[in-house]
Amino acid sequence: VITFICFPQQHNQSAVQELVLLGFQVMHGSRIILFISFLVLYIATISGNVLIITMVSTTRHLHSPMYFFLIHLSFCDIILSSTVVPNLLRVTLNNGSNMSVTGCIIQFHFFGFSTSTECHLLTVMSYDRYVAICKPLHYQTIMKFPLCLVMVSWIGGLFSTLISTILLSRLDFCYSGDIDHFFCDFAPLVQLSCSDTTVLQLVVLILAISEFLIETVFIISTYVCIFLAIHRISSTTGKQKAFSTCSSHLAVVCTYYGTLIGIYIFSSAEHSSSMNKIASLIYTVVTPFLNPLIYSLRNQDIKNSIKRYWKKNKTQISRV
């Protein structure tokens, strides 16, 4: 969610071509600890999401719409993490880093593209769980073309972000050039501009709020129907089995949208920049790491596939 903030416009400033990401501005010892922590999280994130993609792609009984959506969710997490973390490592190690205005806008585009697409995918996945639990007899018919829903998610994420990126690229940046953040987010970039940002902020506000509200209401509505359907199941075993099919997705949705709401609160209120950076850090670094962890720990099919894959490789190694 992008905050609509009216920044005072100033002129007669020389345009800047290079921006400085200040990062966390900590002592050398703390920088090393942060660098190692971010590097470990990044490696674990990429490994976990690649594992999910590999397991689903190579396991026949996982070739269902739900796991097809999960593959694309993992791709989104890889794009998001790879857009932010490599430069975050450089910024952390050097206690700040230069980036061209063009590079900054490109980073913002891929960040916005991956996050918007992930929101769309989570919405599609909630619909998939709704159909599976509330309309199980019609599931195969309704979810016959999951590729169409995935394409709509990717194109929708690209389209909404492209509008913001084009408008952002038309701005002149003529203030100090220092961004008190670890990546090129929307609000810090707008704050550095000396152009009139009224149209840009209005467009982004409409896109962000409409997208967030529509998807949030839709997800909540589907889960209300899911919980009512589960409540009507007479047996305890049936309730547990039904809930287990959507518990992983629900956990990811709560984590993802919880951090989004946290970022909105920290961005819109009078909080320190360090609090805003911590909230963004959870969203861009921690959440992509948690998603494959949640699905691998809470999803029995994924756990069984990983166990079989591990035993198979272990047997092959022992024979060699």
Summary of the structure (lengths in Angstrom):
residues: 320
radius of gyration: 21.6
end to end distance: 52.7
largest distance: 74.1
contacts: 1009
relative contact order: 0.15
helix: 78%
strand: 4%
